């Protein structure tokens, strides 16, 4: 297990010195036990927000999370989030608790959390406090809800995607009861904001285990994104947008709903079209890569087909020309007797000839062609 960093130790010691309980909790503990680097530390304590501010009166503090009781303390350039033990009553909209109140009991605070591996604590001496079997689940590489999975997901539907995200991030499995509950309660995702679903989806698709998750939980993702069952054995793509293009059934209309930008949607549609080309057909390969997004498309095609296309690209690159890259001007085209209204038609004809490798994109070759041929 990796050691707690100096800033977290200072915060724990400061709270203990004033007579308060204090523990590092959540993802930091999980990652330390997995020997992973930790960059964000959360501390839970029986001190209330005012007491926390008093303990750290000589430190810079931020109160962006104060409505949840969280005081962020800056220690040696590390931001440490310190939150009182909490208990939460009924949840509204399957996402937010109606009432948050503070507790004096650590167990009460931990029991409201999502998964056993996220409900472990460490004290300043790195002793582990584990009330729900998180260390055993960590050892067995399992994602398990604390208590009744149906209740946990009903409280917060986003936990459905969080469970899948932790599965992909850690390369764990989801425990059977929790998995059954995810499928059963998938429609709770309809209550979750599109932005949060997009955020979790991006994280999942950035994982090496993304396609394992899509296969196992396709019905869950299909509540908000029309995915096909992955046909190829692809472990991952280097970019989430590549994965989206591969998985989407058709050119997408739902990405806009998930707050993807116009440019991102445009790129996904370009990659989707590229999926269907015959990479051994020179014309299709050239035409597809005749784009300002040439580098991204080539990378996508390489990852989609799992082969090195760079040699083929090198041989055909000189024919990969966009409309704007043609080495001939409108004035030159008019010189050969075409009206200004015909310039675009002529350029498209020249472009088609280049893509079919019949002429090169040089001023000499294009002018020679127009001198000797008539574009109908």
Order of alpha helices (4+ residues) and beta strands (2+ residues): alpha-beta-alpha-beta-alpha-beta-beta-beta-beta-beta-beta-beta-alpha-beta-beta-alpha-beta-alpha-alpha-beta-alpha-alpha-alpha-alpha-alpha-alpha-alpha-alpha-alpha-alpha-alpha-alpha
